[in-house]
Amino acid sequence: MGVHWSSAEVRNTCFYMASRLIANLGQELFNFSVSLFILSITGSGTSFALSLVIGTLPKLLFSVQAGILSDRFSRKAITILMDIS
């Protein structure tokens, strides 16, 4: 009754998920390091916090719209388009 996945599909999915995890972790570390750099230059906690908020704001604003679009279009087409861009 369930979906049967081949071992190659499971392995490829695991590789894809691991690569996305590493990419997202790297992006977050980069955003945090830029904020720390701003803190070291300015010495202002407000500038540090503002840079963290500005780095996080696009995710909060566009996640709902991205979810709606991902429900309407092919997952494969979206993945290919995002990897190209």
Backbone hydrogen bonds in HBPLUS format (Angstrom, degrees):
<---DONOR---> <-ACCEPTOR-->    atom                        ^
c    i                          cat <-CA-CA->   ^        H-A-AA   ^      H-
h    n   atom  resd res      DA  || num        DHA   H-A  angle D-A-AA Bond
n    s   type  num  typ     dist DA aas  dist angle  dist       angle   num
A0010-VAL N   A0006-SER O   3.12 MM   4  6.46 159.1  2.17 153.1 158.7     1
A0011-ARG N   A0007-SER O   2.93 MM   4  6.03 159.5  1.97 143.8 150.0     2
A0012-ASN N   A0008-ALA O   2.87 MM   4  6.01 163.0  1.90 147.4 152.2     3
A0013-THR N   A0009-GLU O   2.95 MM   4  6.04 154.9  2.01 142.4 149.5     4
A0014-CYS N   A0010-VAL O   2.92 MM   4  6.15 154.5  1.99 146.5 153.5     5
A0015-PHE N   A0011-ARG O   2.91 MM   4  6.20 157.3  1.96 150.7 156.9     6
A0016-TYR N   A0012-ASN O   2.90 MM   4  6.09 159.3  1.94 147.2 153.0     7
A0017-MET N   A0013-THR O   2.91 MM   4  6.09 166.0  1.93 151.3 155.0     8
A0018-ALA N   A0014-CYS O   2.93 MM   4  6.04 158.0  1.98 146.6 152.9     9
A0019-SER N   A0015-PHE O   2.91 MM   4  6.08 154.9  1.97 146.5 153.6    10
A0020-ARG N   A0016-TYR O   2.96 MM   4  6.22 156.0  2.01 150.6 157.0    11
A0021-LEU N   A0017-MET O   2.96 MM   4  6.15 153.7  2.03 144.5 151.9    12
A0022-ILE N   A0018-ALA O   2.99 MM   4  6.23 161.8  2.03 149.5 153.5    13
A0023-ALA N   A0019-SER O   2.95 MM   4  6.10 160.1  1.99 146.4 152.3    14
A0024-ASN N   A0020-ARG O   2.89 MM   4  6.01 162.9  1.92 149.4 153.9    15
A0025-LEU N   A0021-LEU O   2.93 MM   4  6.05 158.1  1.97 146.8 153.4    16
A0026-GLY N   A0022-ILE O   2.92 MM   4  6.07 159.7  1.97 147.4 153.0    17
A0027-GLN N   A0023-ALA O   2.97 MM   4  6.20 153.7  2.04 145.3 152.4    18
A0028-GLU N   A0024-ASN O   2.97 MM   4  6.21 159.3  2.02 149.2 154.2    19
A0029-LEU N   A0025-LEU O   2.92 MM   4  6.14 157.7  1.97 150.4 156.8    20
A0030-PHE N   A0026-GLY O   2.94 MM   4  6.09 152.2  2.02 144.3 152.0    21
A0031-ASN N   A0027-GLN O   2.98 MM   4  6.25 162.2  2.01 148.9 153.2    22
A0032-PHE N   A0028-GLU O   2.97 MM   4  6.16 158.2  2.01 146.9 152.9    23
A0033-SER N   A0029-LEU O   2.86 MM   4  6.02 154.5  1.92 145.0 152.3    24
A0034-VAL N   A0030-PHE O   2.94 MM   4  6.18 154.1  2.01 153.0 159.5    25
A0035-SER N   A0031-ASN O   3.10 MM   4  6.33 153.8  2.17 141.1 148.3    26
A0036-LEU N   A0032-PHE O   2.88 MM   4  6.22 151.3  1.96 146.8 155.1    27
A0037-PHE N   A0033-SER O   2.90 MM   4  6.10 148.2  2.00 142.0 150.8    28
A0038-ILE N   A0034-VAL O   2.95 MM   4  6.25 155.1  2.01 147.7 154.0    29
A0039-LEU N   A0035-SER O   2.94 MM   4  6.23 152.2  2.02 143.9 151.9    30
A0040-SER N   A0036-LEU O   2.87 MM   4  6.15 152.9  1.94 146.0 153.1    31
A0041-ILE N   A0037-PHE O   2.99 MM   4  6.23 148.2  2.10 147.5 155.7    32
A0042-THR N   A0038-ILE O   2.91 MM   4  5.97 173.1  1.91 154.7 157.0    33
A0043-GLY N   A0039-LEU O   2.65 MM   4  4.94 142.5  1.79 130.1 142.6    34
A0048-PHE N   A0044-SER O   3.18 MM   4  6.44 154.9  2.24 141.5 148.5    35
A0049-ALA N   A0045-GLY O   2.91 MM   4  6.14 166.6  1.93 149.2 152.2    36
A0050-LEU N   A0046-THR O   2.83 MM   4  5.95 159.4  1.88 148.8 155.3    37
A0051-SER N   A0047-SER O   2.94 MM   4  6.06 153.9  2.01 143.4 149.7    38
A0052-LEU N   A0048-PHE O   3.11 MM   4  6.41 149.1  2.21 145.0 153.4    39
A0053-VAL N   A0049-ALA O   2.96 MM   4  6.22 157.7  2.01 150.3 156.3    40
A0054-ILE N   A0050-LEU O   2.89 MM   4  6.06 162.9  1.92 150.0 154.8    41
A0055-GLY N   A0051-SER O   3.03 MM   4  6.09 146.0  2.15 136.0 144.6    42
A0056-THR N   A0052-LEU O   3.10 MM   4  6.29 135.3  2.31 139.2 150.3    43
A0056-THR N   A0053-VAL O   3.12 MM   3  5.12 130.4  2.38  96.2 109.4    44
A0057-LEU N   A0053-VAL O   2.82 MM   4  5.85 142.6  1.96 153.1 163.3    45
A0059-LYS N   A0056-THR O   3.17 MM   3  5.70 124.9  2.49 113.9 126.2    46
A0060-LEU N   A0056-THR O   3.36 MM   4  6.72 157.4  2.42 151.2 157.7    47
A0061-LEU N   A0057-LEU O   2.94 MM   4  6.14 157.1  1.99 158.8 165.8    48
A0062-PHE N   A0058-PRO O   2.94 MM   4  5.89 162.2  1.97 150.7 154.5    49
A0063-SER N   A0059-LYS O   3.15 MM   4  5.62 131.1  2.40 138.2 144.0    50
A0066-ALA N   A0062-PHE O   2.91 MM   4  6.00 156.1  1.97 149.3 156.5    51
A0067-GLY N   A0063-SER O   2.99 MM   4  6.13 149.2  2.09 139.8 147.6    52
A0068-ILE N   A0064-VAL O   3.03 MM   4  6.36 152.9  2.10 148.6 155.6    53
A0069-LEU N   A0065-GLN O   3.00 MM   4  6.26 164.1  2.03 150.6 154.5    54
A0070-SER N   A0066-ALA O   2.89 MM   4  6.03 152.6  1.96 144.2 152.3    55
A0071-ASP N   A0067-GLY O   3.13 MM   4  6.28 136.4  2.33 138.0 148.0    56
A0071-ASP N   A0068-ILE O   3.24 MM   3  5.27 132.2  2.48  95.1 107.5    57
A0072-ARG N   A0069-LEU O   3.12 MM   3  5.18 132.8  2.35  96.6 109.2    58
A0073-PHE N   A0069-LEU O   3.14 MM   4  6.29 141.9  2.29 153.2 161.2    59
A0078-ILE N   A0074-SER O   3.03 MM   4  6.27 161.2  2.06 151.8 156.9    60
A0079-THR N   A0075-ARG O   2.97 MM   4  6.14 161.4  2.00 148.2 153.4    61
A0080-ILE N   A0076-LYS O   2.99 MM   4  6.19 165.3  2.01 153.0 156.6    62
A0081-LEU N   A0077-ALA O   2.95 MM   4  6.06 162.8  1.98 147.7 152.9    63
A0082-MET N   A0078-ILE O   2.89 MM   4  6.05 161.9  1.92 153.1 157.5    64
A0083-ASP N   A0079-THR O   2.98 MM   4  6.12 148.6  2.08 145.6 154.1    65
A0084-ILE N   A0080-ILE O   3.03 MM   4  6.21 145.2  2.16 145.5 154.4    66
A0085-SER N   A0081-LEU O   3.07 MM   4  6.26 156.5  2.13 146.8 152.9    67
